[in-house]
Amino acid sequence: MSIDDRRQIGSLSLRAFSRWRTAFERFRIDVAPKLPRGLQSAVVEIALAVAYQLALLTVLYALLVGDAGRAMRR
């Protein structure tokens, strides 16, 4: 990497900041207050977030690898 036409040695670390809320923050603001009282605990909110992420990863895996496995069997 060059800065000011001088080569810089070392590693580069970048951080991305946004003023937009994360999906979990939006969930806590929009969905969590509408849940039944028994489900309005932090543990349940985190469990729902983890379950959502696992479901998303499962669908992505099925889309990316599932079709490749069927194509190889033919």
N, C-alpha and C positions, 0 to 999 in steps of 0.2 A: 504494500500500500504506500502511496506517496502523498505527502502533505506539503504543499508549498514547493513542489518539485524536489523534495528530499525524501529519500526512501526511509520508511519507518519500519523498524524491526520489532517484532513481538506479536502478541495475539490481539485480536480485535473483539471487543465485547459491546454489544448493542442492547439497549433497552427500549422497548416500545411503550409509550404511555398514551392513554386515550382518555378523553373526558366522558366517553360513553360507558355505561354500566355493563358489567359482565352478565352472562346468562343467569348465574346464581343470584346476583343482586336483583335482577329483574324478577326472578322467581320469588324471592323473599318479599319484594314490594307488591307484586301483582297477584300471586297465587296463594302464598302462605296465609295471608289474613282471611281468605275465603275457605280454607280447609276447616273441617269440623274441629271442635276444641280439642279432642283427643289426639289429633294429628298435628297440633301446632307447637311441637317441641323442636328444639334444634337438632336432636338426634334423628327425628323423623325427616326433617328437611334435608339433612345430609344423606340419609339413606335413599330418599327419593332422587336426589341429585346423582348419587352413585349408580342407582338402578337405571336412570336415564342414560348415563354415559355408557354403561355396559350394553344396554339395548342398542345404542347408536353404533358402538364398536361391532356388535354382532351383525347388524345389518350391513355395515361397510365390509366386514370380512366376507359375508355371504356374497355380496356383490362382486368383490374383487377376486376372491379365491374360489368361491362356489362354482361359478361358470367355468373357470379354468379346469377344475377337477372333472366336470362333465365332458368338456371338450377332449380331455386326455383319454377318457374311457371309450370314446367312439372309435 
